[in-house]
Amino acid sequence: MPVAHDPDPRLAAFAHPERLVTTEWLAEHLGDEGLVVIESDEDVLLYETGHIPGAVKLDWHVDLNDPVRRDFVDGEQFAKLMSERGIARDDTLVIYGDRNNWWAAYALWLATLFGHEDVRLLDGGRDRWIAEGRRITTEVPVPPPTEYPVVERDDRTYRAFRDDVAAHFGSPLVDVRSPQEYSGERTTAPDYPEEGALRAGHIPSARSVPWGKAVAEDGTFRPRAELEALYFDGAGLAPDSDVIAYCRIGERSSHTWFTLTHLLGLEHVRNYDGSWTEWGSLVGAPVALGEEPGDAPAPRA
């Protein structure tokens, strides 16, 4: 059963304010029937040091990805995961995490591929909850299992593959990585070890809009007017643009996918989760260097 939306006026200007909740709202609704709180962090050991009371953990390494193929869990694996976490198909999910919700957005995006209807992000994520002095616990909940149905994953509406990118040339591409990764100085984010791709640079014609520009100093999303200035005025997108976003492995671009889809209301945004670790090692794939987007190659059917 869906839980009431957060009526906070700070969210009202967004295209889909029902996809965000404030820390104040969550604190008031903890324990509500039909509400499941999920923590998903880059630091997969962080949950054990303390989490929002009642929150269950999703580990992006072992829970959301297939253990052998480079792909996500399938419908049966996702249903088993949800059932084990005590999640029903009609539950309201509020997901939060570290690093301004990188992996929380990734988990939300993945739940969307499986068609879970009511999935929301905690604005400001884990850091904001703790900075406000709100209660955390190390007690791990043991919810009763559910009978979550097996649902086939939709890989066409919100997900892009490498062939989709090649066919997309001439339409907007957004590179959400750091300027150093975009220009070709690095293959990974600053302060991370160099690994994962044989070539540095960016996909030709992609505009550089680092994901973090969508976030204010307190970790919450910037107001809609500032996001419109960033993506519409700055990156040349329009409300009806058909966009593919990418980063290194798909988590930062999930954050941008959420911003464009749910906060600005673009209806045609896909996340290329193969991202630079695939494109930067792909034999024959075109690459651009430097700070300019470069020209788009002819799209490939």
C-alpha positions as CSV (number, residue, x, y, z in Angstrom):
1,M,0.0,0.0,0.0
2,P,1.6,3.3,-1.1
3,V,2.5,5.7,1.7
4,A,1.5,9.4,1.5
5,H,3.7,11.7,-0.4
6,D,6.0,14.2,1.2
7,P,4.2,17.6,1.0
8,D,7.3,19.7,1.7
9,P,7.2,22.9,-0.4
10,R,10.9,22.5,-1.2
11,L,10.0,19.5,-3.4
12,A,6.9,20.9,-5.0
13,A,8.6,22.6,-8.0
14,F,10.1,19.3,-9.2
15,A,8.4,17.5,-12.1
16,H,7.8,14.4,-9.9
17,P,8.1,15.5,-6.2
18,E,6.6,12.2,-5.2
19,R,10.0,10.6,-6.0
20,L,11.8,12.5,-3.2
21,V,11.3,12.6,0.6
22,T,12.9,14.9,3.1
23,T,14.6,13.7,6.3
24,E,11.9,15.3,8.3
25,W,9.2,13.3,6.4
26,L,11.1,10.0,6.8
27,A,11.6,10.6,10.6
28,E,7.9,11.1,11.0
29,H,6.9,8.0,8.9
30,L,9.4,5.4,10.1
31,G,7.4,2.3,10.9
32,D,4.5,3.1,8.7
33,E,2.8,0.1,7.2
34,G,3.9,-0.4,3.6
35,L,7.1,1.7,3.9
36,V,10.4,0.0,3.5
37,V,13.6,1.9,4.0
38,I,16.7,0.7,2.2
39,E,20.4,1.7,2.5
40,S,22.7,1.2,-0.4
41,D,26.3,2.5,-0.2
42,E,29.5,2.6,-2.1
43,D,31.2,1.6,1.1
44,V,29.4,-1.7,1.6
45,L,30.5,-1.9,5.2
46,L,29.0,1.4,6.2
47,Y,25.5,0.0,7.0
48,E,27.0,-2.2,9.8
49,T,28.4,0.9,11.6
50,G,24.9,2.4,12.0
51,H,21.9,2.9,9.8
52,I,18.4,4.4,9.9
53,P,16.3,2.3,12.3
54,G,14.5,-0.4,10.4
55,A,16.4,0.1,7.2
56,V,17.5,-3.0,5.3
57,K,20.7,-3.2,3.3
58,L,21.2,-3.7,-0.4
59,D,24.8,-4.4,-1.4
60,W,25.4,-3.3,-4.9
61,H,28.3,-5.8,-5.3
62,V,26.5,-9.0,-4.4
63,D,22.8,-8.2,-4.3
64,L,22.2,-6.2,-7.5
65,N,24.6,-7.7,-9.9
66,D,24.9,-11.2,-11.4
67,P,27.8,-13.0,-9.8
68,V,29.2,-14.2,-13.2
69,R,28.0,-12.2,-16.2
70,R,28.4,-8.5,-16.3
71,D,24.7,-7.7,-15.9
72,F,22.1,-7.2,-13.3
73,V,20.2,-9.8,-11.5
74,D,17.4,-11.3,-13.5
75,G,13.7,-11.4,-12.6
76,E,14.0,-14.5,-10.4
77,Q,17.0,-13.2,-8.5
78,F,15.4,-9.8,-8.0
79,A,12.2,-11.4,-6.7
80,K,14.2,-13.6,-4.3
81,L,16.1,-10.5,-3.1
82,M,13.0,-8.5,-2.5
83,S,11.3,-11.4,-0.7
84,E,14.2,-11.9,1.6
85,R,14.2,-8.2,2.5
86,G,10.6,-8.4,3.4
87,I,9.5,-6.2,0.4
88,A,6.1,-6.6,-1.2
89,R,5.4,-5.5,-4.8
90,D,3.1,-2.6,-3.6
91,D,5.4,-1.3,-0.8
92,T,6.8,2.2,-0.9
93,L,10.6,2.1,-1.0
94,V,12.7,4.9,0.3
95,I,16.3,4.4,-0.6
96,Y,19.3,6.3,0.7
97,G,23.1,6.0,0.8
98,D,26.5,7.5,1.0
99,R,28.2,9.8,-1.6
100,N,25.0,11.8,-2.2
101,N,23.0,8.7,-3.1
102,W,25.1,7.4,-6.0
103,W,24.3,3.8,-5.3
104,A,20.9,4.6,-3.9
105,A,20.0,6.1,-7.2
106,Y,21.5,3.1,-8.9
107,A,19.3,0.8,-6.8
108,L,16.2,3.0,-7.5
109,W,17.0,2.9,-11.2
110,L,17.3,-0.9,-11.1
111,A,14.0,-1.2,-9.2
112,T,12.5,0.9,-12.0
113,L,13.7,-1.6,-14.6
114,F,11.7,-4.2,-12.7
115,G,8.7,-1.9,-12.6
116,H,8.5,-1.4,-8.9
117,E,6.0,1.5,-8.9
118,D,6.7,3.5,-5.8
119,V,10.4,4.1,-5.3
120,R,11.8,7.3,-3.7
121,L,15.1,8.8,-2.8
122,L,15.9,10.4,0.6
123,D,17.0,13.9,-0.3
124,G,20.5,14.4,1.1
125,G,21.1,10.7,1.8
126,R,22.9,9.2,4.7
127,D,25.1,12.1,5.4
128,R,22.3,14.6,5.8
129,W,20.4,12.2,8.2
130,I,23.5,11.9,10.4
131,A,24.5,15.6,10.2
132,E,21.0,16.5,11.6
133,G,21.7,14.3,14.6
134,R,19.0,11.8,13.8
135,R,19.0,8.4,15.4
136,I,20.9,5.5,13.8
137,T,21.2,2.0,15.0
138,T,23.3,-1.1,14.5
139,E,20.3,-3.4,15.0
140,V,19.6,-5.3,11.8
141,P,15.9,-5.9,11.2
142,V,14.7,-9.4,10.3
143,P,11.5,-8.8,8.3
144,P,9.2,-11.7,7.5
145,P,9.7,-12.9,3.9
146,T,7.2,-11.9,1.2
147,E,6.1,-13.5,-2.0
148,Y,7.5,-10.9,-4.4
149,P,6.5,-11.8,-8.0
150,V,9.0,-12.6,-10.7
151,V,8.9,-9.7,-13.2
152,E,10.8,-9.5,-16.4
153,R,13.3,-6.7,-16.5
154,D,12.7,-3.9,-19.0
155,D,16.0,-3.1,-20.6
156,R,14.6,-0.9,-23.4
157,T,12.9,2.0,-21.8
158,Y,15.5,3.4,-19.3
159,R,18.7,1.4,-20.2
160,A,21.1,1.9,-23.0
161,F,23.6,-0.6,-24.4
162,R,26.7,0.2,-26.5
163,D,24.8,-0.4,-29.8
164,D,22.2,2.1,-28.6
165,V,24.9,4.6,-28.0
166,A,26.4,4.1,-31.5
167,A,22.9,4.5,-33.0
168,H,22.3,7.6,-30.9
169,F,25.1,9.8,-32.4
170,G,23.6,13.2,-33.3
171,S,21.3,13.2,-30.2
172,P,22.3,14.3,-26.7
173,L,24.9,12.4,-24.8
174,V,25.8,13.5,-21.2
175,D,29.0,12.5,-19.6
176,V,28.6,12.9,-15.8
177,R,32.1,12.0,-14.8
178,S,34.7,14.5,-13.5
179,P,36.4,17.0,-15.9
180,Q,39.6,15.0,-15.6
181,E,37.9,11.8,-16.8
182,Y,36.1,13.6,-19.5
183,S,39.2,15.3,-21.0
184,G,41.2,12.1,-20.9
185,E,43.6,12.9,-18.1
186,R,42.3,9.9,-16.0
187,T,40.2,6.8,-16.5
188,T,38.7,6.9,-13.0
189,A,37.4,9.6,-10.6
190,P,40.0,11.6,-8.7
191,D,41.3,9.8,-5.6
192,Y,40.3,6.4,-7.1
193,P,42.9,3.9,-8.5
194,E,43.4,4.0,-12.2
195,E,41.7,0.9,-13.5
196,G,39.0,-0.3,-15.7
197,A,39.5,1.0,-19.3
198,L,42.2,0.8,-21.9
199,R,41.6,4.3,-23.3
200,A,40.8,7.6,-21.6
201,G,38.6,10.4,-23.0
202,H,34.9,10.6,-23.7
203,I,32.3,9.5,-26.3
204,P,32.4,12.0,-29.2
205,S,29.8,14.7,-28.9
206,A,29.0,14.0,-25.2
207,R,28.6,17.1,-23.1
208,S,30.3,17.2,-19.8
209,V,28.0,17.8,-16.9
210,P,29.5,16.3,-13.7
211,W,26.8,14.7,-11.6
212,G,27.8,16.7,-8.5
213,K,26.7,20.0,-10.0
214,A,23.1,18.8,-9.4
215,V,23.8,18.7,-5.6
216,A,23.9,21.6,-3.2
217,E,26.5,22.0,-0.4
218,D,24.1,20.3,2.1
219,G,23.8,17.3,-0.1
220,T,20.2,17.9,-1.2
221,F,19.3,18.4,-4.8
222,R,19.5,22.0,-6.1
223,P,16.2,23.8,-6.8
224,R,14.6,23.1,-10.2
225,A,15.5,26.5,-11.6
226,E,19.2,25.9,-11.0
227,L,18.9,22.4,-12.5
228,E,17.2,23.8,-15.6
229,A,20.0,26.4,-15.9
230,L,22.6,23.6,-15.6
231,Y,21.1,21.1,-18.1
232,F,19.0,23.2,-20.4
233,D,21.0,26.5,-20.7
234,G,24.4,24.9,-19.9
235,A,24.2,21.6,-21.7
236,G,21.7,22.3,-24.4
237,L,19.1,19.8,-23.4
238,A,15.4,20.5,-23.8
239,P,12.4,19.0,-22.0
240,D,11.7,16.7,-25.0
241,S,15.3,15.6,-25.5
242,D,16.2,12.0,-26.0
243,V,19.2,11.6,-23.8
244,I,21.7,8.9,-22.9
245,A,23.8,9.5,-19.8
246,Y,26.9,7.6,-18.8
247,C,29.8,7.6,-16.3
248,R,32.3,4.8,-15.5
249,I,30.1,1.9,-14.4
250,G,26.6,3.4,-14.2
251,E,26.1,4.6,-10.7
252,R,26.9,8.4,-11.1
253,S,24.8,8.4,-14.3
254,S,21.9,6.8,-12.3
255,H,22.0,9.9,-10.2
256,T,21.8,12.1,-13.3
257,W,19.1,9.8,-14.8
258,F,17.1,10.4,-11.6
259,T,17.7,14.2,-11.9
260,L,16.6,14.5,-15.5
261,T,13.7,12.0,-15.3
262,H,12.1,12.8,-12.0
263,L,13.2,16.3,-11.1
264,L,13.1,17.9,-14.6
265,G,10.5,15.6,-16.1
266,L,12.3,14.5,-19.3
267,E,10.5,11.4,-20.6
268,H,13.3,9.9,-22.7
269,V,16.4,9.4,-20.6
270,R,18.4,6.2,-20.7
271,N,21.4,5.2,-18.5
272,Y,24.3,3.5,-20.3
273,D,25.5,1.4,-17.5
274,G,28.3,-0.2,-19.6
275,S,29.7,3.3,-19.5
276,W,33.3,4.1,-19.8
277,T,34.7,0.8,-18.6
278,E,33.0,-0.8,-21.6
279,W,33.3,2.0,-24.2
280,G,36.9,2.9,-23.3
281,S,38.0,-0.8,-23.9
282,L,35.8,-1.4,-26.9
283,V,37.8,-2.3,-30.1
284,G,37.1,0.3,-32.7
285,A,34.9,2.6,-30.7
286,P,35.5,6.3,-31.4
287,V,36.9,8.4,-28.5
288,A,37.4,12.2,-28.1
289,L,40.0,13.9,-26.0
290,G,40.2,17.3,-24.4
291,E,37.6,19.6,-23.0
292,E,35.4,20.0,-26.1
293,P,32.7,17.5,-27.0
294,G,34.0,16.8,-30.5
295,D,31.9,15.9,-33.5
296,A,29.4,13.1,-33.5
297,P,30.2,10.2,-35.8
298,A,27.5,9.1,-38.1
299,P,25.0,7.0,-36.2
300,R,25.3,3.2,-36.7
301,A,22.1,1.2,-37.2
